[in-house]
């Protein structure tokens, strides 16, 4: 197998092309370069192998939950571009005609994200706003990774999004407990997917959110 594809073997079943993997590698180099100036990611995680596993492969696994029949995917609190940039790279190289919007409050991170979008020729719009100040969030799929706690995200979507299809959240080692506690106050359909990168983590795909 091609060396660059071997590095992303965990996600090859998602139809991730060699060109997408090359874009991932370019993105890693750019993150490391910018991290010397800005605090894009934690200094302890800025090694290539760690970024590849912890951020890129971890982000990429959300691709199967994206509703490709929708016009938009929103990534809330995108930070350094995980998962939004990664998903945008996969979509571009698969030829999927869906547009992404990445919401990031930080001025410096928004500038960084716009530079990445330009360098990698991605169909992504960067919106530098406080997500809680936006009146409507009407995308097909809404994704968030390490942004706000689950109850806060459900309240946000329930109040601001009337036309969403699904909400995808990344859950950590306390995720099962958080999920059960949240279900005491919220009713929703959900599907769990075990993480490819962490034994104790999972993704949850949520639909039809209603306050109890």
PyMOL commands that set and color helices and strands:
alter all, ss='L'
color gray80, all
select helices_A, chain A and resi 3-6+9-14+18-35+43-45+48-65+84-94+107-120+131-133+150-160+175-182
alter helices_A, ss='H'
color red, helices_A
select strands_A, chain A and resi 72-76+99-103+124-127+141-144+166-171+186-194+202-211
alter strands_A, ss='S'
color yellow, strands_A
deselect
rebuild
show_as cartoon
